[in-house]
Amino acid sequence: MRDDWSWHRRADKLLDVGDLRAAEDIYVEVGEQPSNPRHASSATNSLVFAIMIPEHRFAEARLWLQNSMDMEAGYESWNSLENLGVCEYAAGNNELAARYLQQVVDANDGPVDAAKELLEKINRGQFAPSAPKHDLEFNSEWHDFDISGPVNPNSTQREFYLRLIKYMADNNQQFDEDSFLQSSGACVTGFANGIVTGRLLELGLTRDAAAKACYDYVQYVLFGNDPEEDPFQAGLALWNSNKKRDALRKLRIAARQGNADAILLVARGVEELFSSSLAMPWYRLALANGKAEAQHSIDEYENGYDEDYDDDEEGEDYGSAATPTPSGPKFCTNCGSAREGESKFCTNCGVAFEL
């Protein structure tokens, strides 16, 4: 029996009638569960694109998309990278957006045409309508921030941000590390839901500042991680310690920063821990970034490398390397979504196209 995608239809109906919070509840519930990566990643992309980016919830969006990319869910994970480009474009960070979008194009997976279209706008010097920008970079300044008095109603977002970190540190606010590692996006969204309904919201705190304060407190104060950490070196150390899944989290960050060595190592890690089909976009990206040795793996795969697919319980490959078919329907008979190229399966609901 094929996966039940009814949650997606329910959420879409709620979006159609403008009930964003109810739709968000569905997306969060599905998106925070990594046991079914295709569902979780699809829910994440809908949550970010339909709700978070329009509401300028960029800090949350980045976390959710990073979680989705870590799942290696084929098309949907590369869709998350494209959405990360959209997020940075909406936030006014065109240079960063262009890097992510170019990676989608070079990997030749995910919504490549959409990535190319937005890249063209950026290359023409076009910016998104201005979103408010605030200094929310983490440093040691929070240590000396005075929270003994009442909140100044004229506080800047940075002052709200520092106040929240100082308050959580002074009160030894705890977060479950396993839950945070499983879905930092869900943890931060839950925290922000509680914060932005209170007095601070009335005084001008933005949800983005609250979310960023929560994440930075957990990462750098509670867990003691180094904000200046080199993700490639950290990932390499974990890789050499045979902690390869943990290593991939770090290496994907370095890869998104454009580190060609990290990209190639991610490709090899994905091939080893997931499948060759899911590794192919990474190898293509490595090749585009000057790693000529990636060509061997691409050639081997395209010449019929045999592997056991385990992407879902029916043994079908939902990665990016679907076998092309000469003709077929343009729309899914189950959910009505447009067919992506000549893929065998609907990228929205997973149902096979009737060829």
C-alpha positions as CSV (number, residue, x, y, z in Angstrom):
1,M,0.0,0.0,0.0
2,R,1.4,3.3,-1.0
3,D,2.1,6.1,1.5
4,D,-0.8,8.2,2.7
5,W,-0.4,11.8,1.5
6,S,-3.8,12.9,2.8
7,W,-2.0,15.3,5.3
8,H,-0.8,17.3,2.3
9,R,-4.2,17.7,0.8
10,R,-5.6,18.7,4.2
11,A,-2.9,21.4,4.7
12,D,-3.4,22.7,1.1
13,K,-7.1,23.1,1.7
14,L,-6.4,25.1,4.9
15,L,-4.0,27.3,3.0
16,D,-6.7,27.9,0.4
17,V,-9.1,29.3,3.0
18,G,-6.3,31.3,4.7
19,D,-6.0,29.3,7.9
20,L,-2.2,29.4,8.0
21,R,-1.8,28.4,11.6
22,A,-3.8,25.2,11.2
23,A,-1.9,24.4,8.0
24,E,1.4,25.1,9.8
25,D,0.4,22.7,12.6
26,I,0.1,19.9,10.0
27,Y,3.4,20.7,8.3
28,V,5.2,20.9,11.6
29,E,3.8,17.6,12.8
30,V,4.9,15.8,9.6
31,G,8.1,17.8,9.1
32,E,9.7,17.0,12.4
33,Q,9.5,13.2,11.9
34,P,12.6,11.9,10.1
35,S,11.3,8.4,9.9
36,N,9.7,9.1,6.5
37,P,12.2,11.6,4.9
38,R,10.1,12.2,1.7
39,H,7.0,13.2,3.8
40,A,9.0,15.2,6.3
41,S,11.0,17.0,3.6
42,S,7.9,17.8,1.5
43,A,6.1,19.2,4.5
44,T,9.1,21.3,5.3
45,N,9.3,22.8,1.9
46,S,5.6,23.7,2.0
47,L,5.9,25.1,5.5
48,V,8.8,27.3,4.5
49,F,7.7,28.5,1.0
50,A,4.0,29.0,1.8
51,I,4.2,30.4,5.3
52,M,7.6,31.2,6.8
53,I,9.2,33.1,3.9
54,P,6.2,35.3,3.3
55,E,6.1,36.1,7.1
56,H,9.8,36.9,7.1
57,R,10.6,34.1,9.5
58,F,14.0,33.6,8.0
59,A,15.8,32.1,11.1
60,E,13.2,29.4,11.4
61,A,13.1,28.7,7.7
62,R,16.9,28.2,7.5
63,L,16.8,25.6,10.3
64,W,13.9,23.7,8.8
65,L,15.5,23.6,5.4
66,Q,18.8,22.5,6.9
67,N,17.0,19.6,8.6
68,S,15.4,18.7,5.3
69,M,18.6,18.7,3.4
70,D,20.2,16.4,6.1
71,M,17.5,13.8,5.3
72,E,18.8,13.2,1.8
73,A,15.2,12.8,0.5
74,G,16.2,13.1,-3.2
75,Y,14.3,15.8,-5.1
76,E,12.7,17.3,-2.0
77,S,16.1,17.8,-0.3
78,W,17.4,19.7,-3.4
79,N,14.1,21.6,-3.4
80,S,15.0,22.6,0.1
81,L,18.3,24.0,-1.1
82,E,16.4,26.0,-3.8
83,N,14.0,27.2,-1.1
84,L,17.1,28.3,0.9
85,G,18.1,30.4,-2.0
86,V,14.6,31.9,-2.1
87,C,14.8,32.5,1.6
88,E,18.1,34.4,1.3
89,Y,16.8,36.4,-1.7
90,A,13.7,37.4,0.3
91,A,16.0,38.4,3.2
92,G,18.0,40.6,0.8
93,N,21.1,38.4,0.7
94,N,21.4,38.1,-3.0
95,E,25.0,36.8,-3.1
96,L,24.2,34.0,-0.8
97,A,21.0,33.2,-2.6
98,A,22.9,33.0,-5.9
99,R,25.4,30.5,-4.5
100,Y,22.6,28.1,-3.3
101,L,20.7,28.4,-6.5
102,Q,23.8,27.8,-8.6
103,Q,24.4,24.6,-6.6
104,V,20.9,23.4,-7.5
105,V,21.6,24.1,-11.2
106,D,25.0,22.4,-11.0
107,A,23.7,19.3,-9.2
108,N,20.9,19.1,-11.8
109,D,18.3,18.0,-9.3
110,G,15.3,19.6,-7.6
111,P,13.5,22.5,-9.2
112,V,16.3,23.4,-11.6
113,D,14.2,25.7,-13.8
114,A,12.9,27.7,-10.9
115,A,16.5,28.1,-9.6
116,K,17.6,29.3,-13.0
117,E,14.8,31.8,-13.2
118,L,15.6,33.4,-9.8
119,L,19.3,33.4,-10.7
120,E,18.6,35.4,-13.8
121,K,16.8,38.0,-11.7
122,I,19.7,38.2,-9.3
123,N,22.2,38.5,-12.1
124,R,20.1,41.4,-13.5
125,G,20.6,43.1,-10.2
126,Q,17.0,42.6,-9.1
127,F,16.3,42.6,-5.4
128,A,13.2,41.3,-3.5
129,P,11.0,43.9,-1.8
130,S,13.0,45.0,1.2
131,A,12.7,42.9,4.3
132,P,13.7,44.4,7.7
133,K,17.4,43.5,8.5
134,H,18.7,43.4,12.0
135,D,22.1,42.6,13.6
136,L,21.5,39.2,15.2
137,E,25.0,37.8,15.1
138,F,26.1,35.8,18.1
139,N,29.0,37.0,20.3
140,S,29.9,37.4,24.0
141,E,28.0,40.6,24.3
142,W,25.0,38.9,26.0
143,H,27.1,38.2,29.1
144,D,27.0,41.8,30.2
145,F,23.5,42.6,29.1
146,D,21.4,44.0,32.0
147,I,18.0,42.4,32.4
148,S,17.4,43.6,35.9
149,G,15.1,46.4,34.9
150,P,12.0,46.6,32.8
151,V,12.1,46.2,29.0
152,N,12.7,49.4,27.2
153,P,9.8,49.8,24.7
154,N,12.3,51.4,22.3
155,S,14.5,48.4,22.3
156,T,16.2,47.4,19.0
157,Q,15.8,43.8,17.8
158,R,19.4,43.2,18.9
159,E,18.6,44.3,22.4
160,F,15.6,41.9,22.5
161,Y,17.9,39.1,21.1
162,L,20.5,39.7,23.8
163,R,17.9,40.0,26.5
164,L,16.5,36.6,25.6
165,I,19.8,34.9,25.5
166,K,20.8,36.4,28.9
167,Y,17.5,35.5,30.4
168,M,17.7,31.8,29.3
169,A,21.3,31.5,30.5
170,D,20.5,33.1,33.9
171,N,17.6,30.7,34.3
172,N,19.4,27.7,33.0
173,Q,16.8,27.1,30.3
174,Q,17.0,23.4,29.2
175,F,16.4,21.8,25.8
176,D,16.5,18.1,25.0
177,E,19.7,17.6,22.9
178,D,18.3,14.6,21.0
179,S,15.1,16.4,20.1
180,F,17.1,19.4,19.0
181,L,19.4,17.4,16.9
182,Q,16.5,15.5,15.3
183,S,14.7,18.8,14.4
184,S,16.2,22.1,15.5
185,G,13.6,23.8,13.4
186,A,10.7,22.2,15.3
187,C,12.3,23.0,18.7
188,V,12.9,26.7,17.7
189,T,9.4,27.1,16.2
190,G,7.9,25.7,19.4
191,F,9.9,28.2,21.5
192,A,9.0,31.1,19.3
193,N,5.3,30.2,19.5
194,G,5.5,30.7,23.2
195,I,7.6,33.8,23.2
196,V,5.7,35.9,20.6
197,T,2.4,35.6,22.4
198,G,3.5,37.6,25.4
199,R,4.6,41.0,26.6
200,L,7.7,41.1,24.5
201,L,5.7,40.8,21.3
202,E,3.6,43.8,22.4
203,L,6.8,45.8,22.9
204,G,8.1,45.1,19.4
205,L,10.0,41.8,19.5
206,T,10.0,40.1,16.1
207,R,9.5,36.4,15.8
208,D,12.8,36.2,13.8
209,A,14.8,37.7,16.7
210,A,13.2,35.3,19.2
211,A,13.9,32.3,17.0
212,K,17.5,33.3,16.4
213,A,18.1,33.9,20.1
214,C,16.7,30.5,21.0
215,Y,18.9,28.7,18.4
216,D,22.1,30.6,19.4
217,Y,21.5,30.0,23.1
218,V,21.1,26.3,22.6
219,Q,24.0,25.9,20.2
220,Y,26.6,28.2,21.7
221,V,25.6,28.6,25.4
222,L,23.8,25.4,26.4
223,F,25.7,22.9,24.3
224,G,28.9,25.0,24.2
225,N,29.5,24.7,20.4
226,D,32.0,27.1,18.9
227,P,30.4,29.8,16.8
228,E,33.7,30.2,14.9
229,E,33.9,26.4,14.1
230,D,35.2,25.4,10.7
231,P,32.5,23.0,9.5
232,F,34.8,21.3,7.1
233,Q,37.5,20.5,9.7
234,A,34.8,19.5,12.2
235,G,33.2,17.2,9.7
236,L,36.5,15.8,8.6
237,A,37.4,14.9,12.2
238,L,34.0,13.2,12.7
239,W,34.5,11.4,9.4
240,N,37.9,10.1,10.4
241,S,36.4,9.0,13.7
242,N,33.9,6.9,11.7
243,K,31.0,9.0,12.9
244,K,29.9,9.5,9.3
245,R,26.3,10.6,9.8
246,D,27.3,13.2,12.2
247,A,30.1,14.2,9.9
248,L,27.7,14.7,7.0
249,R,25.7,17.3,8.9
250,K,28.9,19.4,9.3
251,L,30.1,18.7,5.8
252,R,26.9,19.7,4.2
253,I,27.3,23.1,5.8
254,A,30.8,23.4,4.4
255,A,29.5,22.2,1.0
256,R,26.8,25.0,1.0
257,Q,29.7,27.4,1.7
258,G,31.3,26.3,-1.6
259,N,34.0,24.0,-0.2
260,A,34.7,21.6,-3.1
261,D,36.5,19.0,-0.8
262,A,33.4,19.0,1.4
263,I,31.1,18.5,-1.6
264,L,33.1,15.5,-2.8
265,L,33.2,14.0,0.7
266,V,29.4,14.4,1.1
267,A,28.9,12.6,-2.3
268,R,31.0,9.7,-1.0
269,G,29.2,9.7,2.3
270,V,25.8,9.8,0.8
271,E,26.7,6.9,-1.6
272,E,28.0,4.9,1.3
273,L,25.2,5.6,3.8
274,F,22.2,6.1,1.5
275,S,22.4,5.1,-2.2
276,S,24.3,5.9,-5.4
277,S,21.3,7.5,-7.0
278,L,21.1,10.0,-4.1
279,A,24.8,10.6,-4.4
280,M,24.8,11.5,-8.1
281,P,23.7,15.2,-7.7
282,W,26.5,15.6,-5.2
283,Y,29.0,14.1,-7.6
284,R,27.7,16.4,-10.4
285,L,28.1,19.4,-8.0
286,A,31.6,18.3,-7.1
287,L,32.5,18.0,-10.8
288,A,31.1,21.6,-11.4
289,N,33.4,22.8,-8.5
290,G,36.5,21.4,-10.1
291,K,36.7,17.9,-8.6
292,A,37.5,15.9,-11.8
293,E,37.6,12.6,-9.9
294,A,33.8,12.8,-9.5
295,Q,33.5,11.9,-13.2
296,H,34.5,8.3,-12.5
297,S,31.6,7.8,-10.1
298,I,29.2,9.5,-12.5
299,D,30.3,7.3,-15.4
300,E,30.1,4.1,-13.3
301,Y,26.6,4.9,-12.2
302,E,25.4,5.9,-15.7
303,N,27.0,2.7,-17.2
304,G,24.7,0.5,-15.1
305,Y,26.2,0.3,-11.6
306,D,24.0,-2.2,-9.7
307,E,22.8,-1.3,-6.2
308,D,20.1,-2.3,-3.8
309,Y,17.6,0.5,-3.5
310,D,16.1,1.0,-0.1
311,D,14.5,4.4,-0.4
312,D,11.1,3.1,0.6
313,E,9.3,0.0,1.7
314,E,8.4,-1.1,-1.9
315,G,11.9,-1.0,-3.1
316,E,11.4,1.8,-5.6
317,D,14.0,4.6,-6.1
318,Y,12.6,8.0,-5.3
319,G,15.9,9.6,-5.8
320,S,16.8,12.0,-8.6
321,A,17.8,9.4,-11.1
322,A,14.4,8.2,-12.3
323,T,14.5,6.3,-15.6
324,P,13.3,8.5,-18.4
325,T,10.2,7.4,-20.3
326,P,9.4,8.5,-23.9
327,S,5.9,9.8,-23.2
328,G,3.3,9.9,-20.5
329,P,0.8,12.1,-18.6
330,K,1.7,15.7,-17.7
331,F,-0.3,15.7,-14.4
332,C,-0.7,13.3,-11.5
333,T,-4.0,11.5,-11.5
334,N,-3.9,11.4,-7.7
335,C,-3.1,15.0,-6.6
336,G,-3.1,16.9,-9.9
337,S,0.5,18.1,-9.5
338,A,2.5,18.9,-12.7
339,R,4.9,16.2,-13.7
340,E,8.6,17.1,-13.2
341,G,10.4,16.3,-16.5
342,E,10.0,12.6,-17.2
343,S,10.1,11.3,-13.7
344,K,8.3,8.0,-13.0
345,F,6.7,9.2,-9.8
346,C,4.9,12.4,-8.7
347,T,7.3,14.5,-6.6
348,N,4.3,15.8,-4.5
349,C,2.5,12.6,-3.5
350,G,4.7,9.8,-4.7
351,V,2.1,8.0,-6.8
352,A,3.4,6.4,-10.0
353,F,2.4,8.0,-13.3
354,E,0.3,5.8,-15.5
355,L,2.7,5.4,-18.5
